[in-house]
Amino acid sequence: NRVPVLGSILGMVANVALNAALYPVLGFRGVALGTSLAATANFAVLGLAWRRHGGLVGAGLGPHLARVVAACLPLAFAAWLGVHASLLSGSREKLGALLAWGQDYVSKKRPEALVNHPEDYRIDWDGDA
């Protein structure tokens, strides 16, 4: 069965093409987006092939995939939190922001200023400010 090889070739070609197209427009974010889209295309091809041959659940992959996704969620949250915390300067500010975020999350309090003045809260990714 050549479907996995064809899926991998499609993913690789899509990765190169999408990265070449998106890098000039979005920079390093375009490379990340292109790689993610190419991996999604590769997964779609393999998913369709598995479905044609009995599906994911029949092969025992469905429950395994669910466990992998469940295991990845805390890590994804930690990575998201780490990126946002790394934008702050010192350890005390990071801890204070984490505690304030947790308190706001639990109390369902949402900052009104962000809605009314979003330009004041833009992140300067390039450090030009």
C-alpha positions in Angstrom: 0.0 0.0 0.0 1.5 3.3 -1.2 -0.9 5.7 0.5 1.4 6.5 3.5 4.3 7.3 1.1 2.0 9.4 -1.1 0.7 11.2 1.9 4.2 12.0 3.1 5.3 13.3 -0.3 2.1 15.5 -0.4 2.9 16.8 3.0 6.5 17.5 2.2 5.6 19.3 -1.1 2.9 21.2 0.6 5.2 22.2 3.5 7.9 23.6 1.1 5.3 25.4 -1.1 3.3 26.9 1.9 6.5 28.0 3.7 7.8 29.6 0.5 4.5 31.4 0.0 3.8 32.4 3.6 7.3 33.4 4.8 7.5 36.7 2.8 4.1 37.7 4.1 4.1 36.6 7.7 7.8 35.9 8.5 8.5 33.1 11.0 4.8 32.9 11.8 4.2 32.0 8.1 6.6 29.1 8.4 4.8 27.8 11.5 1.4 28.2 9.7 2.7 26.5 6.5 4.1 23.6 8.5 0.9 23.1 10.4 -1.3 23.2 7.3 1.0 20.7 5.5 0.8 18.4 8.5 -3.0 18.7 8.4 -3.0 17.8 4.7 -0.8 14.7 5.4 -3.1 13.7 8.3 -6.2 14.1 6.1 -4.7 11.8 3.4 -3.8 9.2 6.0 -7.2 9.5 7.7 -9.1 9.0 4.4 -6.9 5.9 3.7 -7.6 4.5 7.2 -11.3 5.1 6.9 -11.3 3.2 3.6 -9.6 0.3 5.3 -11.9 0.0 8.4 -11.5 3.4 10.1 -9.6 4.6 13.1 -11.7 2.9 15.7 -11.4 -0.5 14.1 -7.7 -0.4 14.3 -7.7 0.7 17.9 -6.3 4.1 16.9 -9.3 6.2 17.9 -9.0 5.6 21.7 -5.2 6.0 21.4 -5.6 9.3 19.5 -8.1 10.5 22.2 -5.5 9.7 24.9 -2.8 11.5 23.0 -4.9 14.6 22.6 -5.9 14.5 26.3 -2.3 14.3 27.3 -1.3 17.2 25.0 -3.8 19.6 26.3 -2.0 20.5 29.6 1.3 20.8 27.7 -0.3 23.1 25.2 -1.8 25.2 28.0 1.6 25.4 29.7 3.3 26.4 26.5 0.7 29.1 25.9 1.1 30.4 29.4 4.9 30.3 29.2 4.9 32.4 26.0 2.7 35.0 27.6 4.7 35.0 30.8 8.0 35.3 28.9 6.8 38.7 27.6 7.0 40.1 31.1 10.4 41.3 32.4 11.1 39.7 35.8 10.2 36.7 37.9 8.1 38.8 40.4 6.1 40.3 37.5 5.6 36.9 36.0 4.3 35.4 39.3 2.1 38.5 39.9 0.6 38.3 36.4 0.0 34.5 36.8 -1.7 35.0 40.1 -3.8 37.9 38.8 -4.8 35.9 35.7 -5.8 33.0 37.9 -7.9 35.3 40.2 -9.5 37.0 37.2 -10.2 33.6 35.6 -11.8 32.2 38.7 -13.9 35.3 39.4 -14.9 35.7 35.8 -13.7 39.3 35.9 -12.8 40.6 32.5 -10.8 43.8 31.9 -13.0 46.5 30.3 -10.0 48.6 29.2 -8.9 45.9 26.7 -12.3 46.1 25.0 -12.4 49.9 24.9 -8.7 50.6 24.1 -7.1 47.6 22.4 -4.3 49.8 21.0 -3.0 50.3 24.5 -2.5 46.5 24.9 -0.8 45.6 21.6 2.3 43.4 22.0 5.4 44.8 20.4 6.8 41.6 18.9 9.8 43.3 17.3 10.8 45.4 20.4 10.6 48.7 18.5 8.8 50.6 21.3 
